[in-house]
């Protein structure tokens, strides 16, 4: 089953893009018992759309954060929530193994370019646990073409669910809000 998790945090400080991109780029390390070790490693894959982030890994969060904040400031939308954080998970406790890392990267690219084409989006694929392959999407809250804020409404997430179901070999997809 696929799960779309809409994470409603306090995303209103000027460095939130940088922090969340860093979070999407890194993943926790787990031991054989499934417990976190306290270490982090680079995500299995990451990418973006409507962004330039170069090839120096340490600079990517800063560059992406600056571009996203510049878009907000130049459109006068630098108040309130600065981004949306959405996680798309695929496996449920190891019972379904129909999505591979390669599939997840293709799905991330497809969602980013086809569902969010007018937004700056950064994504990171985490497969740090066999039973928890997932993608973090960090979406800037301003449409770079219309300058309207991200439509943070139930209808938007229902359309995303429909789109995700078309991308996957399953009809099972749910939405949760945190």
C-alpha beads as a LAMMPS data file, in Angstrom:
LAMMPS data file: protein, C-alpha beads

178 atoms
177 bonds

1 atom types
1 bond types

-500.0 500.0 xlo xhi
-500.0 500.0 ylo yhi
-500.0 500.0 zlo zhi

Masses

1 110.0

Atoms # bond

1 1 1 0.000 0.000 0.000
2 1 1 1.185 3.516 -0.756
3 1 1 0.748 6.173 1.914
4 1 1 0.833 9.916 1.285
5 1 1 1.724 11.665 4.525
6 1 1 1.109 15.423 4.616
7 1 1 3.279 16.798 7.408
8 1 1 1.900 20.023 8.822
9 1 1 4.772 21.528 10.757
10 1 1 5.706 25.093 11.582
11 1 1 7.506 25.965 8.363
12 1 1 7.742 29.724 8.754
13 1 1 11.356 30.599 9.536
14 1 1 13.808 31.775 6.839
15 1 1 16.066 28.705 7.148
16 1 1 13.352 26.065 7.045
17 1 1 14.010 25.181 3.384
18 1 1 17.677 24.578 4.109
19 1 1 16.899 22.372 7.118
20 1 1 14.265 20.295 5.342
21 1 1 16.403 19.819 2.225
22 1 1 19.229 18.641 4.506
23 1 1 16.762 16.257 6.150
24 1 1 15.594 14.916 2.758
25 1 1 19.213 14.470 1.627
26 1 1 20.223 12.451 4.684
27 1 1 18.785 9.283 6.184
28 1 1 19.134 7.576 9.532
29 1 1 21.272 4.463 9.850
30 1 1 19.605 1.466 11.512
31 1 1 21.204 -1.615 13.049
32 1 1 20.127 -5.213 12.333
33 1 1 17.503 -5.059 15.056
34 1 1 15.887 -2.069 13.345
35 1 1 16.994 0.512 15.887
36 1 1 18.545 3.859 14.871
37 1 1 22.289 4.100 15.517
38 1 1 22.369 7.911 15.707
39 1 1 24.337 8.110 12.458
40 1 1 23.209 9.568 9.151
41 1 1 24.247 8.827 5.571
42 1 1 23.393 10.391 2.239
43 1 1 19.947 9.474 0.903
44 1 1 19.852 6.797 -1.767
45 1 1 18.799 9.374 -4.345
46 1 1 17.766 13.008 -4.466
47 1 1 16.796 15.548 -7.057
48 1 1 14.697 18.548 -7.765
49 1 1 12.764 20.602 -10.234
50 1 1 12.877 24.322 -11.040
51 1 1 16.067 24.500 -8.979
52 1 1 19.807 24.619 -9.538
53 1 1 21.812 22.842 -6.875
54 1 1 25.188 22.136 -8.415
55 1 1 27.321 19.160 -7.529
56 1 1 28.921 20.031 -4.177
57 1 1 26.833 18.006 -1.741
58 1 1 27.539 20.197 1.286
59 1 1 26.270 23.312 -0.540
60 1 1 22.997 21.883 -1.867
61 1 1 20.779 22.683 1.157
62 1 1 22.029 26.278 1.269
63 1 1 21.651 26.844 -2.491
64 1 1 18.170 25.335 -2.603
65 1 1 17.113 27.258 0.497
66 1 1 18.331 30.545 -0.977
67 1 1 16.516 29.951 -4.272
68 1 1 13.267 29.070 -2.535
69 1 1 13.424 32.074 -0.197
70 1 1 14.282 34.369 -3.130
71 1 1 11.172 33.140 -4.965
72 1 1 9.043 33.842 -1.880
73 1 1 10.558 37.290 -1.316
74 1 1 10.360 38.351 -4.977
75 1 1 6.648 37.489 -5.082
76 1 1 5.852 39.050 -1.697
77 1 1 4.825 35.657 -0.280
78 1 1 7.430 35.511 2.490
79 1 1 4.926 35.297 5.341
80 1 1 3.157 32.273 6.799
81 1 1 4.105 28.775 5.754
82 1 1 7.127 28.705 3.418
83 1 1 6.845 25.102 2.234
84 1 1 4.920 21.853 2.189
85 1 1 6.512 18.608 3.331
86 1 1 4.937 15.479 1.887
87 1 1 6.195 11.922 2.306
88 1 1 5.197 9.089 -0.014
89 1 1 5.826 5.647 1.528
90 1 1 5.551 2.363 -0.339
91 1 1 6.136 -0.731 1.769
92 1 1 4.182 -1.728 4.806
93 1 1 6.262 -3.739 7.284
94 1 1 8.027 -5.605 4.490
95 1 1 4.857 -7.245 3.171
96 1 1 4.942 -5.505 -0.193
97 1 1 8.134 -5.304 -2.187
98 1 1 6.806 -4.180 -5.540
99 1 1 8.566 -0.807 -5.573
100 1 1 12.332 -0.781 -6.031
101 1 1 14.700 2.110 -5.436
102 1 1 14.828 2.674 -9.188
103 1 1 11.012 2.782 -9.313
104 1 1 10.930 5.270 -6.423
105 1 1 13.318 7.627 -8.231
106 1 1 11.183 7.465 -11.395
107 1 1 8.031 8.088 -9.346
108 1 1 9.645 11.062 -7.568
109 1 1 10.666 12.578 -10.891
110 1 1 7.239 11.957 -12.409
111 1 1 5.342 13.504 -9.485
112 1 1 7.706 16.469 -9.371
113 1 1 7.554 17.281 -13.074
114 1 1 3.944 16.322 -13.780
115 1 1 2.005 17.109 -10.597
116 1 1 4.047 20.038 -9.232
117 1 1 5.478 21.554 -12.457
118 1 1 4.936 25.148 -11.348
119 1 1 6.666 24.806 -7.984
120 1 1 10.241 24.486 -6.827
121 1 1 10.524 20.957 -5.457
122 1 1 13.361 19.036 -3.850
123 1 1 12.988 15.314 -3.167
124 1 1 15.007 12.620 -1.435
125 1 1 14.499 8.846 -1.554
126 1 1 15.214 6.934 1.644
127 1 1 15.516 3.157 1.714
128 1 1 17.390 2.892 4.979
129 1 1 15.107 0.112 6.163
130 1 1 13.955 -2.687 3.893
131 1 1 10.349 -2.192 4.952
132 1 1 10.240 1.575 4.722
133 1 1 11.099 2.852 1.245
134 1 1 9.834 6.430 1.021
135 1 1 10.268 9.794 -0.699
136 1 1 10.382 13.193 1.003
137 1 1 9.055 16.074 -1.110
138 1 1 9.967 19.625 -0.038
139 1 1 7.716 21.952 -2.030
140 1 1 8.174 25.717 -1.985
141 1 1 4.888 27.409 -1.144
142 1 1 4.768 29.810 -4.103
143 1 1 3.883 29.001 -7.700
144 1 1 6.804 30.412 -9.708
145 1 1 4.578 31.292 -12.660
146 1 1 1.342 32.604 -11.111
147 1 1 2.881 33.720 -7.780
148 1 1 -0.061 32.142 -5.939
149 1 1 0.496 30.209 -2.722
150 1 1 0.448 26.399 -2.736
151 1 1 -3.181 25.195 -2.588
152 1 1 -2.989 23.500 0.826
153 1 1 -6.458 21.961 0.599
154 1 1 -7.937 18.498 0.884
155 1 1 -8.813 18.633 -2.839
156 1 1 -5.118 19.079 -3.733
157 1 1 -4.166 15.962 -1.790
158 1 1 -7.047 13.942 -3.251
159 1 1 -5.807 14.859 -6.751
160 1 1 -2.283 13.858 -5.687
161 1 1 -3.647 10.519 -4.461
162 1 1 -5.342 9.933 -7.830
163 1 1 -2.120 10.842 -9.638
164 1 1 -0.017 8.551 -7.427
165 1 1 -2.408 5.651 -8.017
166 1 1 -1.892 6.070 -11.772
167 1 1 1.895 5.874 -11.243
168 1 1 1.797 2.675 -9.188
169 1 1 0.935 -0.968 -9.832
170 1 1 -1.640 -0.911 -7.004
171 1 1 -4.955 0.717 -6.259
172 1 1 -4.190 0.935 -2.534
173 1 1 -3.251 4.466 -1.533
174 1 1 -4.186 6.440 1.570
175 1 1 -3.571 9.950 2.838
176 1 1 -2.621 10.818 6.408
177 1 1 -2.136 14.233 7.985
178 1 1 0.348 14.900 10.775

Bonds

1 1 1 2
2 1 2 3
3 1 3 4
4 1 4 5
5 1 5 6
6 1 6 7
7 1 7 8
8 1 8 9
9 1 9 10
10 1 10 11
11 1 11 12
12 1 12 13
13 1 13 14
14 1 14 15
15 1 15 16
16 1 16 17
17 1 17 18
18 1 18 19
19 1 19 20
20 1 20 21
21 1 21 22
22 1 22 23
23 1 23 24
24 1 24 25
25 1 25 26
26 1 26 27
27 1 27 28
28 1 28 29
29 1 29 30
30 1 30 31
31 1 31 32
32 1 32 33
33 1 33 34
34 1 34 35
35 1 35 36
36 1 36 37
37 1 37 38
38 1 38 39
39 1 39 40
40 1 40 41
41 1 41 42
42 1 42 43
43 1 43 44
44 1 44 45
45 1 45 46
46 1 46 47
47 1 47 48
48 1 48 49
49 1 49 50
50 1 50 51
51 1 51 52
52 1 52 53
53 1 53 54
54 1 54 55
55 1 55 56
56 1 56 57
57 1 57 58
58 1 58 59
59 1 59 60
60 1 60 61
61 1 61 62
62 1 62 63
63 1 63 64
64 1 64 65
65 1 65 66
66 1 66 67
67 1 67 68
68 1 68 69
69 1 69 70
70 1 70 71
71 1 71 72
72 1 72 73
73 1 73 74
74 1 74 75
75 1 75 76
76 1 76 77
77 1 77 78
78 1 78 79
79 1 79 80
80 1 80 81
81 1 81 82
82 1 82 83
83 1 83 84
84 1 84 85
85 1 85 86
86 1 86 87
87 1 87 88
88 1 88 89
89 1 89 90
90 1 90 91
91 1 91 92
92 1 92 93
93 1 93 94
94 1 94 95
95 1 95 96
96 1 96 97
97 1 97 98
98 1 98 99
99 1 99 100
100 1 100 101
101 1 101 102
102 1 102 103
103 1 103 104
104 1 104 105
105 1 105 106
106 1 106 107
107 1 107 108
108 1 108 109
109 1 109 110
110 1 110 111
111 1 111 112
112 1 112 113
113 1 113 114
114 1 114 115
115 1 115 116
116 1 116 117
117 1 117 118
118 1 118 119
119 1 119 120
120 1 120 121
121 1 121 122
122 1 122 123
123 1 123 124
124 1 124 125
125 1 125 126
126 1 126 127
127 1 127 128
128 1 128 129
129 1 129 130
130 1 130 131
131 1 131 132
132 1 132 133
133 1 133 134
134 1 134 135
135 1 135 136
136 1 136 137
137 1 137 138
138 1 138 139
139 1 139 140
140 1 140 141
141 1 141 142
142 1 142 143
143 1 143 144
144 1 144 145
145 1 145 146
146 1 146 147
147 1 147 148
148 1 148 149
149 1 149 150
150 1 150 151
151 1 151 152
152 1 152 153
153 1 153 154
154 1 154 155
155 1 155 156
156 1 156 157
157 1 157 158
158 1 158 159
159 1 159 160
160 1 160 161
161 1 161 162
162 1 162 163
163 1 163 164
164 1 164 165
165 1 165 166
166 1 166 167
167 1 167 168
168 1 168 169
169 1 169 170
170 1 170 171
171 1 171 172
172 1 172 173
173 1 173 174
174 1 174 175
175 1 175 176
176 1 176 177
177 1 177 178
